[in-house]
Amino acid sequence: MTVPAFGAVRRRVPPSRSRGLAARLRPIAVVALVVPVMGVPLWLIVVTAGKSQGEALSPDLSPPARWRLGENLAQVWQQGEVPAAFLGSLLVVVPSVALVLTLGSMASWILARRTGRLNAVLYALAISGIVLPPAVVTIVLLLRQLGLAGSAAGMIGVYAGIYLSTVIFFVTGFIRTVPLSLEEAARMDGAGPVRVFVSVILPLLRPVLATATILICLYVWNDVFYAFFVVGGRLDTLPLNLFQVANAGLYLNNWHLIFAYIILMSLPLLAVFAVAQRRIISGITGGAVK
């Protein structure tokens, strides 16, 4: 029997104990990372929107001497033409998201189920819009030739063309994980292509379509670049209206009003995400189980 040398005996921590410690520390680490990244900018927006004009000249993280958030929001609502810009945003965002999701999911189904060199080329072309920036000048000239410049229909077409690649990229990979036997069983029951897509494929796409909806809503709702060139001056959206109001000097040195406008502009998206959060999570869980 040999005696181990001094210092050779080490105390090992049980694996289950170390995993339990890591599981307890993980939420703390996540919160420690999220609070500086997201909490500080949100706090800066809220406290600046609640200050007076003099206090907000140099935005900082200090709270206001007296909260004026309600007064500033009411002033922005009345002077900034927020209701008209809100309706303009809805007129563009809702049809754009619906059109992109419909066309993207149908195209993804075809691209995911068919194989061959031509199909691979078509898929590469379909997702090329993710890395290739659209030519703004060409888009504006084309819309003028079609008579759609300055109209909501032209703006919807631009958004559909820009973000269709994103939907195809996400949905095609998801459909490839769906068993082909589900479609074959539906066809044996006499279902046509449209019925197979609507009854079999589309319900399974709820998780990925929910994710795509969030991304596209964020992109379109906050867009000011393409809206400025396509519908600038003829149709106001919330970001475009904020840009025009600030550029006109109405909010010059009025940072409290600018941040109050940002809060009003963000409330609809926050409400949608708060209502749809559980549905999105349940859809992801149901899709995983299926």
N, C-alpha and C positions, 0 to 999 in steps of 0.2 A: 504494500500500500504506500503510495507516494503522497507526500504533503505538498500542495501547491505553494509556490513561492509567494512571499509577501507582496500584496498589491495585485496578485493575479486574479483574485476572486472579485468579480464585479456583480453588482446587484442589478439585475435586469428588471425593467418595468414590464408588467404583463401587457401583451398587445391590446387586450380589451380595455385596459385602463388608459393606455395612451390614446386609443381611438376615441374614448369617451371625453378625454380632455380636449382633443382637437375639435370634436363636435361642439363642445361648449364654447371654445374660443372663436370658432368660425363666425358666428353671428356678430360677436363683438368686433372682430376685424372688419367685417363687411360694413357695419355701421360707422366705424372709425374712418373708413374710406369714403363712404357715401356722404356723410355730413359735410366735410369740407368741399367736396366737389359739387354737390347739389344744394346743400343747405345755405351756404354762404351767398351764392348768387340770388337765391330766392329771398333770403332775408334782406339783401341789398335792394331788391326791387320793391318789396313791401314797405320797408321803412322810408325809402325815398318817395314813394307814392303817398305816404302819410305825412310828409313834411310840408311846411310852407315854402314859398318861392325862395326866400332868403336862406333858409336852412338847406335847401336842396341844390344850391349853386355849386357846392363841392360835395358830390355824393360820397357818403361813407356809411359805415355799419352802425353808427350811433343812432339810438331811437330818437324820434322827434320830441320836442318839448311838449307839444300838444298834438295828438293824432288828428289829422285832417283827411283821412283816407276817404270817408264818405263824401265830403265836400269836393275833393278833387275828382272822384269818379263821377259825381253828378255834373261837374263843370265840363269834363271831357265828353260825357254823354250828350250834353246840350250843344256845345260849341264845335265838337269834332265830327259831327255828322256820322256818328257811330251806327245808328239803326240802318241807314241806307247802305253803308259799307258792309254791315253784317249780312244784309240780304244779298248783296253782290257776291260775297264770299260763298254763301250757301248756293247761289245760282251756279257757281263754277265748281265748287268742291263736290257736291252730291252727285251730279251727273258724271263728273270725271272719274270718281272712285268707282261708281257702278259700271261705267263703260270699261274701264281698265280691268276690273275683276272679272267681268263677263267674258270679254275677248281673250284675256290672258289665260283664264282657266280652260276655255275650250281649245285654244291653241296648244296649251301644255299637254292636254290629254292626247292629242294627235301626235305631238312630238315625243311623248313618253312611250306610246304603244307601238309606234312604227320604227323599224330599224333599217339601216342601209346608209350608204355614203351620202346620198342626197339629203336624207333626213338629218344627218350629222351637220351637213353644211347649213341647212335651214336653221337648225338649233343655234349654231354659232352666230349666224346673222341675227337671229332673234334676240340673243342676249348681248350683242355687241353694243347696244345702246347704254349698257352699264358703264363701259369704259370710254366710249366715244362721245365727246361733248357735242350737243346739237349746235348747228350753225344758226345763230339768231337772225342774222341778216337774210339768209336764205329762207328761213321760216316766215319772216315778215313779208318778203317779196312774194312768196307762194300764197300766203293768205290774201294779199292784195289782188293777185290774179284770180283767186277763187271768190273774191267778194266777201271774205270772212274776217278781214282785218277790223279790229276794234269791236268785235262782237263776242258774246259769251260762247257761241258755238265754235268760233275759231280758237278761243282760249281752252275750251274743253278738248278739242282735237289736239292741241299742242301738248297738253298734260297727258292725254292718252298715249300719244306717240313717245313721249319722254319716259314714262314710267311703265310702259308695257313690258319692257325687257326685264325689269325687276320682278314683276309678277310671274313671268314665264320662268325665270331662273329659280324662284322658290317653289312654284307649284309643280314644275316638271320633275324635280327630284323627289317630291313627296309622292306623286302619282306612281313613280317607278317602284315604290315600296308597297303599293296596294296589290294584293294578289289578283292575278288575271282570272282566276277561277270565279270570282264574284261576277265579272262581266259575262263570262261564258254561261254561267247559270242563268243570268237574266236574259241572254239571247235565246237560250233553250226554252225559256218561258214565252218567247215571242216578242220580246222587247226590241224596238229599233234603236238606232244610235242615239237619237235625242232622248228617248226614255232611259236608256242605260246611263247616259251622262247625268240626267236630272235626278234619277232615282237611286243610282248606285254611287257614282263618282262624286257628285256635288256634296252630298251629306258628309262624305269622308274628308272633304277639303276644308271643313269649317276651321280647324286649328290654324292651318297655314294661311287661309284667306283672312282670318282675324288678324294675324301678324302683318300681312300685306296691307290690310286696311289701315292699321295704325301708322305704318310707315308712310303710305301715300297721303293720308290725311295730314300728317305733319308736314310733308313736303309741300303739298298744294296750299294748305291753309296759311303757311308762313311765307309763301313765295312772293317776292316783289320784283325780282329781276325780269322774268319772262312776262309777267303781267304789265310791267311798265312799257315794254316794247310792243306788246300785242294789243292791249286794251287801255293803255294809259290815256286818261283824259275823257274816255267814253263810258267806262264802267269802273266803279270803285270797289275794291276789296279792302278788307281791314288793313293788311300791311301796306298796300298801295296808298290808301287814304292817310295812314300815319306818315308815310314818306312825303306825300304832297303837303300835308299840313305843316310838318316840321320844316320842309324846304321853303314854304311860303313865309316863314318867320312867325307864325302864330304861336308856336311853342318855343320860340327863341329864348334860351336861358331858363326855360320852364321845365326843368328836369322832373319835377314832381308830376306835371301833367303828362309827360312822355311815358313815365313809368306807370302812371295810372292807366293810360291807354293800353300799355302792354298787358296789364292785368285784365282789363276788359276783353282784350283780344284773345287771351289764353283761357278765359273761363269756359267758353263752349267746349273746347277740347278736353279740359279737365273734367267737365260734367259727363261728357260722352265716355271717357275712359273709366270714371268712377262707376257709372251705371253698367258698362259692358265688361268690367273686370272679371266678375264671377262667371259670366257667360263665356268669356275667352278661356279662362282656366278650365272650366268644365268641358269646353269643346276640345281643348288640348288633351285632357285626360280621357275623354271618350274616344278621340281618334287614336290614342295610344293603345287603349284596350282593344279596339276593333282591329 
